[in-house]
């Protein structure tokens, strides 16, 4: 049962030294154990990186952010991927999608059926990969 509904939702999470996350949405519903958000815009503002995730819908529960519908992940170093559903685990810094994705970095394009990307380690694990890699020419 909803506790309350919010229009033009904004939530900031802070620790003792900095802003950790920003979560925005057109509408949000607060339940006792979660938020559901329409047009979610979630930014993870860690010291090592900034990652932004957008989706038509989102659920924020415990340390998991579940995004669905036109999910777009953008990292400040240029990595971007698009999918239909993704889950971001704040504890492990992993974002995972098992419904197929397309990733972009500079002029390179990678497609696959599964992706797990770790923000902290900057490592990708993927399945059924097709890639078009644009190599930099040496000068």
JOJO-V88540 format. One record per pair of residues at least 6 apart in sequence whose C-alpha atoms are under 6 Angstrom apart, sorted by the first residue. I is the first residue (numbers start at 0). J is the second residue. Records with the same first field share a line. If there is no record, write none. Layout:
I->J / J
This chain:
1->29 / 30
2->29 / 30
3->28 / 29
4->27 / 28
5->26 / 27
6->25 / 26
7->24 / 25 / 26
8->23 / 24 / 26
9->22 / 23
10->21 / 22
11->20 / 21
12->19 / 20
13->19
19->44
20->42 / 43 / 44
21->41 / 42
22->40 / 41
23->39 / 40
24->36 / 37 / 38 / 39
25->37 / 38
26->36 / 37
27->35 / 36
28->34 / 35
33->59 / 60
34->58 / 59
35->57 / 58
36->56 / 57
37->55 / 56
38->54 / 55 / 56
39->53 / 54 / 56 / 57
40->52 / 53
41->51 / 52
42->50 / 51
43->49 / 50
49->74 / 75
50->73 / 74
51->72 / 73
52->71 / 72
53->70 / 71
54->66 / 67 / 68 / 69 / 70
55->68
56->66 / 67
57->65 / 66
58->64 / 65
62->88 / 89
63->87 / 88
64->86 / 87
65->86
66->84 / 85
67->83 / 84
68->83
69->83
70->81 / 82 / 83
71->80 / 81
72->79 / 80
73->79
77->104
78->103 / 104
79->102 / 103
80->101 / 102
81->100 / 101
82->100
84->96
85->95 / 96
86->94 / 95
87->93 / 94
92->117 / 118
93->116 / 117
94->115 / 116
95->114 / 115
96->113 / 114
97->113
99->111 / 112 / 113
100->110 / 111
101->109 / 110
102->108 / 109
106->133
107->131 / 132 / 133
108->130 / 131
109->129 / 130
110->128 / 129
111->126 / 127 / 128
112->126 / 127
113->125 / 126
114->124 / 125
115->123 / 124
116->122 / 123
